[in-house]
Amino acid sequence: MINSGREWDFMDKNKDMYGLNTDGWDKFFETIDDLAEYVLEQGVSPHYEITYNGENTKEVISSFLIE
């Protein structure tokens, strides 16, 4: 999946933020732990790649999930 870069429009550009590489994603977090917690709580697919400041990190969120 290629990130369109559109997610950058939703972010606070004054902070380093993490999100997921999926269409329509508009939730961003200051830490991967906060992102992982949100994914677990909301039942988001754990197979999406993580973005950092709108750039794909090539890591999937499932690597950071602890139940």
C-alpha positions in Angstrom: 0.0 0.0 0.0 1.4 3.4 -0.9 0.7 6.3 1.4 -0.9 9.2 -0.4 0.6 11.7 2.0 -2.9 13.0 2.6 -2.7 12.0 6.3 -0.1 14.8 6.8 -3.0 17.3 6.4 -4.6 15.9 9.6 -1.4 16.1 11.7 -0.1 18.6 14.1 3.0 19.5 12.1 4.8 20.9 15.2 5.1 17.5 16.8 6.5 14.2 15.8 3.5 11.9 15.3 2.8 8.2 14.6 -0.1 6.9 12.5 -1.1 4.0 10.3 -0.6 3.7 6.5 -4.2 3.2 5.4 -6.7 5.2 3.5 -8.6 7.7 5.5 -6.5 7.4 8.7 -6.8 10.6 10.7 -5.6 9.6 14.2 -2.1 10.4 15.3 -0.2 9.8 18.4 3.0 11.1 20.0 4.2 7.5 20.8 4.0 4.1 19.3 2.7 2.8 22.6 -0.3 5.2 22.4 -0.9 4.2 18.8 -0.7 0.5 19.8 -3.1 1.0 22.7 -5.6 2.7 20.4 -5.3 -0.2 17.8 -6.1 -2.7 20.5 -8.9 -0.8 22.1 -10.6 0.0 18.7 -10.0 -3.4 17.1 -8.1 -1.9 14.2 -6.3 -4.4 11.9 -2.8 -5.0 13.3 -1.4 -5.5 9.8 -1.1 -1.9 8.8 2.3 -0.3 8.5 3.3 2.6 10.9 3.9 6.1 9.6 6.1 8.7 11.3 5.4 12.3 10.4 3.6 11.0 7.3 6.4 8.7 6.1 6.1 4.9 6.0 8.4 3.2 8.5 8.2 -0.3 7.0 7.2 -1.7 10.4 3.7 -3.1 11.2 1.9 -2.2 14.3 1.4 -5.8 15.3 5.1 -5.9 16.2 4.3 -3.4 19.1 1.1 -5.0 20.4 1.1 -6.5 23.9 -2.2 -7.8 25.2 
